[in-house]
């Protein structure tokens, strides 16, 4: 999934090439703007986001492979998965946020449109639209077509949300289609799809730690049968849970058969936590392997044990922040 990181570049360039003038009061598009979630609000949370975490996430080098880090192995794996999703989704929403806070090309009773626009060095013409499809219910689309053509626009990003007058404001979802982005611009080598579903408080503020959030990311790369579904729940007291359901290679080498992997993690307000792992299929010599891994507020392993002796038992179970697994 690391190959997806550079996808963000096209959206940053797209935002920079959009109309760079501040929205004026007579071009009121506020009700269309409020549908778009902020990038930090839909971040897939992890233990390092806990309020009292004893080890800043900045101490973990961004270019260090997850399998080779000093932290707990399965904490590192889930961090790797979350980082891949957050970096792409964050860049896309960040760019969209810039676009919708510039002057729209047109605004009417049911729709606001930004563009079309084309950067001089890009082969694609883009436009962004927010459309009211029912009372206080909206769809938003980022669309592209080959430069200097009049053909139909193709959807690269499709989202849904509700306005502030609706009880579901803060909830919604968006799908990023990297296959379409690649077909429009072959220099965009990344492919696949990412769907983010967000359940946010209606009046969420920048103080994310004090508000509950549920974020689900469904990742389906193209050209492979791998997939990931990641659901994070952040509570107002700084605790949280994370469920990773994946079909991928559990081996660090990524050269063996893929396994079905289920990881159920939970952490307290210091960031210390526990992961319960189940692996089946692939080239495992056992029908099922289950493991428990616990880490401290520094994310270093304090306990590990698996059902088949695959790795040596480490630490004492009493060091775990939680005595039992979280419910699926």
N, C-alpha and C positions, 0 to 999 in steps of 0.2 A: 504493500500500500504506500510505501514511501514515494513511488513514482508519481503519485497524484499531487504531491506538494506543489510542483511548478504550475499546475492548472491555475492556481491563484493569479498568476501573472496576467492572463488574458482579461480577467475581471478588473484587476487594478488598472490596466491600460484602458479598458472600456470606460471605467468611471472617470478617468482623467480626461478622456476625449469627449465626455458629455458636456452639455452646456454649463459652463462654469459661472453662472450668475445666481445670486441668492434669491430665493423665493420671495416674492412680494405679496403683500396682503391681498391685492386684487386678483392674484393668481391662486386663490385659496385651494390647496390640495391637501389640507391637514387630515381630513377624514380618510384619504387614501394612504397617506404616510403612516398613520397610526396602526395600520394592519401589519406592517413589516416588523418582525422581531429584531431586536438588537443582537449582534453576534455573540456578545458575552452572555446574554440571557439564555441562549440555546446551547451553550457549551456542555458537552458530556462531562459530568463531574467525576472526580476521583479523590482518593484520600489526601493528596497533596493540596486540595482546595479547602480542607478543614480549617476552621478558624484558628485553632491553637496548634497547628502542625509545628512540630519541633524542628523540622528540616525544610527550609524553603525549597520550592521546586526549582529555583534558580541554581541550586547546587548540583542539579542533575544536568549534565551537558546535553544539549539538544542533538548533537551528532553522535552520541554514544549509543551503539546498538543495544536494544533492550535486553538481549540475552547475555550481554557481557557486562552489565552494570553491577555495582556492588550491592544493589538492593535485592529484596526478595524476588525470586524468579517470576512468579505469577503476578505479582504486583507490576513488575517490569513489562510483562506481556500485555496486561490490560492497559497500562499507560501507553504503550506503543499503539494499540488499537485506537484508543481515545485520541491520541495526538494526531494520527492520520486523519480522522474524521474532523476534528476541531480545526485543523489548519486549513483544510479545503473549505468547509462550511463557513468558517469565520471570515476568510478572505472574500467569499462570494457575497455574504450578507453585508460585510463591511462596505464593499463596493456598491451594492444596491442601496445601502443607507445613504451613501454620498449622492447617488443619482437622484433619489426621491426628495432630497433636500436642496436640489437646484430647481430652477424655474422649469415647469413642465412645458412641453410643446403645445399641448392642448388639455383643457379641462372642461368637462360637461357634467351633467347631472349624474351620469352613471360611470364615467371612466376618466382617468387621467393617463396621459401618454407622455413619455420622455423619449425623444428621438423621432425618426431614425437618425443615427450618427455613425460616422466611419472614421477611425483613426487612419491617418495617411499611410501608415506602415502595416496596417492590418488588412487581411483579405475578406473581412466580414463586416457587414452593416448590421448594427444592433438597434433594437428599440425595447423599451420597458413599459408595460401597461399594468394598471391596477383597475379592475372592473368590479362594480357592485353587481352581484348575481342574484341577490335576494336582500331583504331589508337587513342592513348592517352585516352582510356576509359578502366577502370579497375573494376574488382570485387575482393573483399577480403572476405575470409572465415576463421572462427575459427571452427575446426572440432574435434570431439571426438569419441572414440570407447572404449569399455570395455578393461581394462588392460589385457595384455598377450593374446590378440586375434588378428587374422588377418582379421577380418571382415571389412566391409565398414565403412568409417568415416561418422558421421552424423553432419549436420551443426548446430552449436549453434549460431553463429553470421554470418550474410551475409550482406555485404555492397557494395556500388557502388560509384565510384568517377571518376574524370578526372585528368589527369596529368597537369603540368604547361604549356604545350604547347597548351592546349585546352581552348577555351573561357569560358567553364563551370567549370574551375578549382575553387574549393572552394564550389561548389554545390555537392549534393549527398545525400545518405541516408544509414541507416543500420538498420537491424532487429535483435533483441536479442530474441532468442527462449528459454525461461526459462523452457518450458515443456520438450524439448529435454535434457537440462542440468539436469533436475530432473530425467528423465528416465535413463540417463547415471550414475548419482550419486544420489540415493534416499536420501542421507543425505542432499542434497540440497533441502530443503523443498519448495522453492519458485517456482511458476508456472506462466504461462501467457506469453504474448508477449509485447515487446516495440519496436515501430518503430520511429526512429528519422530522420527527413528530414531537411537538412540544406542548406541555401542559404547564402553563405559567400562571401565577396569581394575576388577576385582572389589572392591578395597579402596581406591578413589579417596579422596584426602584434599583438603583445601582448597588445597594447593599444586599447582594445576593445571598450572603450567609444567613440573613434573618428571614428568608422566605423559602418555602418549599417549592421544588421544581421537579418535574419528571421529563426526561428527554430520552427518546428512543432513536437510534440510528440504525438503518438497515443498509448494508453495504453489499453490492453484488458486482464484483469486477467482471469485465468481459474477457473472453478467451481462456477462462478457467472455471472449474466448478466450485471454487472456494466461495464462501459467503460468511458474513458476520452480522449478528444482530446484537446491539449493545443498548441496555436500558439503565440509566442512572436515576436515582432518586435522592435528592438533597433535602434534608430536613432543616427546620428553622433553628434547631439547637446545634447545628454544625455536624451532625452525624449524617451518614448516608449509606446507600447500598448500590451495588453495581452487578448487573447480570450480563455475562458474555456468553452467547450461544453461537458457536462457530463450527464451520467445517473447513479445517486447514491443517497444516502440518505442525504437530506439536514439537517435532524435533528441531533443535536450533539450526541444523544444517539446511532445512527446507528441501531436502533431496529424497525424503522417504514418502511413503503413502500418507494421505491425509486422514485425520481422525475427526470424529465428532467430539467437540470440546464444550463442556459446560462449566463455567466459573461463576460462583456466587460469592461476592465480596461484601464486606461490611466494615465500617470504620467509625471511630468515635471522634469527638471534637478535637482531639490532638493529632489525628491522622493515623493513629495505631489501629490495626485491623486484622481481619481474618478472611482467608479465601478457602472455599471448599471446591475442589476440582474433581470432575469426572471425565474420563477419556474412554471412548469405545471405538471399535473399528480400526481401519487403517492396517498397519502391519504390527499392531500390538500382539505380543504372544499370549495375551490374556483376554478374556471376554470383556472385562472392565477393569479399569484402574481408577481408584479413588485416592485423593490426597487432601491433606490439610496443611495450609501454610499460614503462619502468623508473622506479623512484622510490628516493630515499634514505631514511635513517632518519627524516627529517622528513616523509616522504610526498609531498614535492614531486617533480615530474617531472624526471628527469635524462636521459631518452632517449625519443624517440618516432619511429616510422616506420611507414607503412602501404604496402600494395601498389599503391595507385592514386593516391597523391598527394592524398588527400582533405584532409589537413592537412599543414602544413609539417613537414619533418623537424627534430627538435630534439635537441640534445646529441650525445654520442658513445656508441656501443654499448659501449665499454670501461668506461663508468660503471655498467653494469648489474651487479647483484649476482650474476646468473646468466648464463652464456653461451648456454644453450640452454633450450628450453621444457621444462616438466614433462610427464610422460606423462599422457594422459587417464585 
